[in-house]
Amino acid sequence: MDLMPDLFDLALANQAALEARYDGLCSQKSEAELEQLARFAGRVEQDSRVSLNMRQTPLLSFLTLGQHHNIYEWARTRVPHSTGTLEEILRGRLGPYFEARMAFDHWFVDGESFRYGALNIGGAGAARYGDFCAVVCERFFEGRRESAYLGSDSLATYLLPGFTIDEARLREDVAPHCSRHLLAAVKLHSQVCTTPEAGWPRLLCSDTDFVEAVFAGPLTPTDLESVRMLEADYELYAEFAFEDLRYGLSICDRMLTEGFVLVLQLLEARGIPLEVV
């Protein structure tokens, strides 16, 4: 491709095609299946939020400094204090994903501005990326052109051997914010029709699969609706943090528990609810 495409333009251009795909699926469903699928799509449209899973240190940085850093922004803050180049810092942080991340992001206009999350209708998100699930307010996306959704993990789904982009599949799967529910319904229609409604949050977003959200623009703690974490993780952190005199914790574990207390304090100071799920 001669010109670098704009991911957000591709998303808007695919809106009509997604609507047609959804309508085509609906025409093949039984009345009961159609009702189930329509309820799922409606719930995603009404209740879904974009969530970003973070480990403790990035969350502390976000809450303390007041600004989210994507991988490029983070690396640039390290350059003045490091003997490594920007590329070396990125390579060290991304490890085996470096080539794939560079290939995907740099295929698009302004790809270094991308922030990544997942579409979420409940639960602690894709927890393999971090114990803390930061949930972005819906108002953040109102009128925002720079948001798009992909059917699955970008690096696992839209890269071919040799780190080339599977352009045809990407163009078929990408959706604008207003059509995110259609993308989710088209992707999951078979499972939705056989899964009780209580299982829909995990069907939409889990450690193994999710609808990926890609967006650009500054993200601050005031844009968060809540932070979620699993009950088991919360109880373990809380036990160590508030009753740790009974335990012979290592220095690393003590640092984690002190960090957890600081997370709680910062969330309270900023008026961001912690939801234990």
C-alpha positions in Angstrom: 0.0 0.0 0.0 1.5 3.3 -1.1 -0.2 5.6 1.5 -0.5 4.8 5.2 -4.1 4.2 6.1 -5.9 5.9 8.9 -7.4 3.2 11.2 -10.2 5.5 12.3 -11.2 6.3 8.7 -11.2 2.5 8.0 -13.6 2.0 10.9 -16.1 4.6 9.8 -15.9 3.3 6.2 -16.9 -0.2 7.4 -20.0 0.9 9.3 -22.5 0.0 6.5 -20.9 -3.3 5.8 -21.1 -4.3 9.5 -24.8 -3.4 9.6 -25.4 -5.6 6.5 -23.5 -8.5 8.1 -25.5 -8.2 11.3 -28.8 -8.0 9.4 -27.8 -11.1 7.3 -27.1 -13.1 10.5 -30.4 -12.1 12.0 -32.2 -13.3 9.0 -30.8 -16.8 9.5 -31.7 -17.0 13.2 -34.7 -18.6 14.8 -37.1 -16.3 16.7 -35.5 -17.3 20.0 -32.0 -16.9 18.7 -32.8 -13.6 17.2 -34.2 -12.3 20.5 -31.1 -13.5 22.4 -28.7 -11.9 19.8 -30.6 -8.6 19.8 -30.5 -8.5 23.7 -26.8 -9.1 23.6 -26.2 -6.4 21.0 -28.4 -4.0 23.0 -26.5 -4.7 26.2 -23.2 -4.1 24.5 -24.4 -0.9 23.0 -25.9 0.4 26.2 -23.6 -0.9 28.9 -20.2 -1.6 27.4 -17.1 0.4 28.4 -13.5 0.3 27.3 -11.2 -1.1 29.9 -7.5 -1.1 30.2 -5.8 -3.7 32.4 -2.7 -2.5 34.2 -0.2 -3.8 36.7 0.3 -1.9 39.9 3.2 0.3 38.9 1.6 1.7 35.6 -1.6 2.4 37.6 0.3 4.2 40.3 2.1 6.3 37.6 -1.2 7.1 36.0 -2.9 8.1 39.2 0.1 10.0 40.5 1.2 11.9 37.3 -2.4 12.3 36.1 -1.8 11.1 32.6 -1.8 7.7 30.9 1.3 6.8 28.9 1.2 4.4 26.0 4.3 2.4 25.3 5.9 5.1 23.2 5.2 7.9 25.6 6.5 5.7 28.5 9.7 5.0 26.6 10.3 8.7 25.8 10.2 9.5 29.5 13.0 7.0 30.0 15.4 8.2 27.3 16.8 11.2 29.3 17.6 8.9 32.2 19.0 5.9 30.3 22.0 5.0 28.3 19.8 3.2 25.8 18.2 4.5 22.7 14.4 4.8 22.3 14.4 1.7 20.2 16.4 -0.2 22.7 14.1 0.8 25.5 11.1 -0.2 23.5 12.7 -3.5 22.5 13.5 -4.3 26.1 10.0 -3.5 27.3 8.1 -5.3 24.6 10.4 -8.3 24.4 9.2 -10.9 21.8 6.3 -8.6 20.8 8.6 -5.8 19.6 8.6 -6.5 15.9 4.8 -7.2 15.8 3.9 -4.1 17.7 6.1 -1.9 15.6 4.8 -3.5 12.4 1.2 -3.0 13.3 1.4 0.5 14.8 3.6 1.9 12.1 1.4 0.6 9.3 -1.1 3.4 10.2 -1.1 7.1 10.3 -0.2 8.3 13.8 0.0 4.7 15.0 2.4 5.8 17.9 -0.6 7.6 19.4 -2.6 4.5 19.8 -3.9 3.3 23.2 -5.2 -0.2 23.6 -8.0 -1.6 25.7 -10.9 -4.0 25.5 -14.7 -3.9 25.2 -16.1 -4.8 28.6 -19.6 -5.3 30.0 -18.5 -6.4 33.4 -15.7 -8.2 35.2 -12.0 -7.6 35.6 -11.2 -7.5 31.9 -8.2 -9.3 30.4 -6.4 -9.8 33.7 -3.3 -11.3 32.1 -2.3 -7.7 31.3 -2.7 -6.6 34.9 -4.7 -7.1 38.1 -6.2 -3.7 37.9 -8.9 -3.0 35.3 -9.3 0.7 34.6 -12.8 1.5 33.2 -13.1 4.5 30.9 -16.2 6.7 31.1 -18.5 6.5 28.1 -18.4 10.3 27.9 -14.7 10.1 26.9 -15.8 8.6 23.5 -18.7 10.9 22.8 -18.0 12.8 19.6 -14.5 11.3 19.5 -13.5 10.3 16.0 -10.2 8.6 17.1 -11.7 5.3 18.3 -12.0 2.0 16.6 -12.7 -1.7 17.5 -11.1 -4.8 16.1 -12.6 -8.3 16.4 -9.7 -9.6 18.5 -6.2 -9.1 19.7 -4.5 -7.0 16.9 -1.1 -8.8 17.1 -2.5 -12.3 17.2 -5.2 -11.8 14.5 -4.2 -9.2 11.9 -0.5 -10.0 11.3 0.7 -12.5 8.7 4.1 -14.2 8.6 6.9 -11.7 8.2 5.0 -9.1 10.2 2.8 -8.0 7.3 -0.8 -6.8 7.9 -3.7 -8.9 7.0 -5.4 -5.9 5.4 -8.5 -7.7 4.0 -9.3 -9.3 7.4 -8.7 -6.0 9.3 -10.9 -4.0 6.9 -13.7 -6.5 7.4 -13.4 -6.5 11.2 -12.8 -2.9 12.1 -15.7 -0.9 13.6 -16.3 2.7 14.8 -17.5 3.3 18.3 -21.2 3.6 17.2 -21.0 0.1 15.7 -19.0 -1.7 18.4 -22.1 -3.7 19.5 -22.6 -5.0 15.9 -19.0 -6.1 15.7 -19.4 -8.0 19.0 -22.6 -9.6 17.9 -21.2 -10.7 14.5 -18.2 -12.1 16.1 -19.9 -14.0 18.9 -23.4 -14.8 17.5 -23.0 -18.6 17.7 -21.9 -18.5 21.4 -24.3 -15.8 22.4 -27.3 -17.9 21.3 -26.2 -20.8 23.6 -24.8 -18.9 26.5 -26.9 -17.7 29.5 -26.9 -13.9 29.9 -24.8 -14.2 33.1 -22.0 -15.5 31.0 -21.9 -12.7 28.4 -19.4 -10.5 30.2 -16.7 -13.3 30.1 -17.7 -14.2 26.6 -17.0 -10.7 25.4 -13.8 -10.1 27.4 -11.5 -12.7 29.0 -7.9 -13.5 29.3 -8.0 -15.6 26.1 -10.2 -13.4 23.8 -11.7 -9.9 23.6 -12.9 -7.2 21.2 -9.9 -4.8 21.1 -10.4 -1.1 21.5 -7.9 1.3 19.9 -8.1 5.0 20.6 -6.0 8.1 20.6 -6.0 11.3 22.6 -4.9 12.2 26.2 -6.4 10.0 28.9 -6.4 11.2 32.5 -7.8 9.8 35.8 -10.8 12.1 35.5 -11.8 10.0 32.5 -12.2 6.9 34.6 -15.5 5.5 35.8 -14.0 3.0 38.1 -11.1 0.6 38.7 -12.0 -3.1 39.1 -10.1 -6.0 40.5 -10.9 -9.7 41.2 -12.1 -10.4 44.7 -9.4 -13.1 45.3 -6.7 -10.6 44.4 -8.2 -7.9 46.6 -8.5 -10.2 49.6 -4.9 -11.3 49.2 -3.6 -7.7 48.9 -5.7 -6.5 51.7 -4.7 -9.3 54.0 -1.0 -8.6 53.5 -1.4 -4.8 53.5 -3.4 -4.4 56.6 -2.4 -7.5 58.6 1.1 -8.0 57.3 2.7 -7.9 60.8 1.7 -11.6 61.1 3.6 -12.6 58.0 7.3 -12.8 57.1 6.9 -11.0 53.8 9.8 -10.5 51.5 10.9 -7.0 50.6 9.3 -7.4 47.1 6.0 -8.4 48.7 6.1 -5.6 51.2 6.6 -3.1 48.3 3.6 -4.6 46.5 1.4 -4.3 49.5 2.5 -0.7 50.2 1.8 0.1 46.6 -1.6 -1.4 47.0 -2.4 0.9 49.9 -1.2 3.8 47.9 -3.5 2.8 45.0 -6.4 2.8 47.4 -5.5 6.2 48.8 -5.1 7.7 45.3 -8.3 6.3 44.1 -10.1 7.7 47.1 -8.4 11.1 46.7 -9.5 11.2 43.0 -13.0 10.0 43.7 -12.6 6.9 41.6 -14.5 3.9 43.0 -12.8 0.5 43.4 -15.1 -2.3 42.4 -14.3 -5.8 43.7 -15.8 -8.3 41.3 
